[in-house]
Amino acid sequence: MPSPRDLYRRGFARFADGEIDEAIALYRESIAADPGLAIAWNGLSMALARKGEFAEAIEAARKLVELEPDDPLSHTNLSRILMQQGDIPAAEDARAIAMRLQMKAPGAS
């Protein structure tokens, strides 16, 4: 049986090949096996957004933020999807959090 990370990698390969439905299924399978695998939530959010399923994409992106609250890229991903959906105020809020986190990062000037 493939590991959650292997399922994620297979999903990523499908996503890269434009096979979005297959990628979504593999990301969901990965998450079912390991609900804490943040990178699979990221992949799922991106694939759902690419398909135009913004409500589900935002839900997945919020789960990613919950798993990695101090990662600026998690907040940036959420901001991007909110922007695609047209929720500009919420997108700007998420972007502001990402920028604040980036400024706190080691090596940030």
C-alpha positions in Angstrom: 0.0 0.0 0.0 1.4 3.4 -0.9 2.3 5.8 1.8 0.5 9.2 2.2 3.6 11.0 0.7 3.7 8.6 -2.2 0.0 9.3 -2.9 0.7 13.0 -2.7 3.6 12.7 -5.2 1.4 10.7 -7.6 -1.2 13.5 -7.2 1.3 16.2 -7.9 2.5 14.4 -11.0 -1.2 14.2 -12.2 -1.7 17.9 -11.4 1.5 18.8 -13.4 0.1 16.7 -16.3 -3.2 18.6 -16.2 -5.1 15.6 -14.9 -6.9 17.6 -12.3 -9.7 15.1 -11.3 -7.1 12.4 -10.8 -4.9 14.7 -8.8 -7.8 15.6 -6.5 -8.6 12.0 -5.9 -5.0 11.2 -5.0 -4.7 14.2 -2.7 -7.9 13.2 -1.0 -6.6 9.6 -0.6 -3.3 10.9 0.8 -5.2 13.1 3.3 -7.5 10.2 4.3 -4.3 8.2 5.2 -2.7 11.2 7.0 -4.9 14.2 7.8 -1.9 16.1 9.0 0.0 16.0 5.8 0.1 19.7 5.1 1.6 19.5 1.6 -1.4 17.3 0.5 -3.8 19.9 1.7 -1.9 22.5 -0.3 -2.0 20.3 -3.4 -5.7 19.7 -2.9 -6.5 23.4 -2.5 -4.5 24.3 -5.7 -6.2 21.5 -7.7 -9.7 22.5 -6.6 -9.0 26.1 -7.4 -7.7 25.2 -10.8 -11.0 23.3 -11.4 -13.0 26.4 -10.2 -14.3 24.7 -7.1 -13.5 27.7 -4.9 -15.5 26.9 -1.8 -13.8 23.5 -1.4 -10.4 25.0 -2.4 -10.8 27.7 0.4 -11.8 25.0 2.9 -8.6 23.0 2.0 -6.5 26.2 2.1 -7.9 27.1 5.6 -7.0 23.5 6.8 -3.4 24.1 5.5 -3.2 27.4 7.4 -4.5 25.6 10.5 -1.7 23.0 10.1 1.0 25.5 9.3 -0.1 28.8 10.9 3.4 30.3 10.9 4.1 29.5 7.3 3.7 32.6 5.1 3.2 30.4 2.0 0.1 28.8 3.5 -1.4 32.3 4.0 -0.3 33.3 0.5 -2.0 30.3 -1.0 -5.2 31.1 0.9 -5.0 34.7 -0.3 -4.5 33.7 -3.9 -7.6 31.4 -3.9 -9.7 34.0 -2.1 -8.7 36.5 -4.8 -9.7 34.0 -7.6 -13.1 33.6 -5.9 -13.4 37.4 -5.8 -13.3 37.9 -2.0 -10.8 40.7 -2.1 -11.1 41.9 1.5 -10.5 38.4 2.9 -7.7 37.9 0.3 -6.0 41.1 1.5 -6.3 40.0 5.1 -4.6 36.7 4.4 -1.9 38.5 2.3 -1.3 40.8 5.2 -0.7 37.9 7.6 1.7 36.3 5.1 3.7 39.5 4.8 3.8 39.9 8.6 5.1 36.3 8.9 7.7 36.9 6.3 9.0 39.9 8.1 9.4 37.8 11.3 11.3 35.1 9.4 15.0 34.6 10.2 17.0 36.6 7.8 14.2 38.9 6.9 15.3 42.5 6.8 
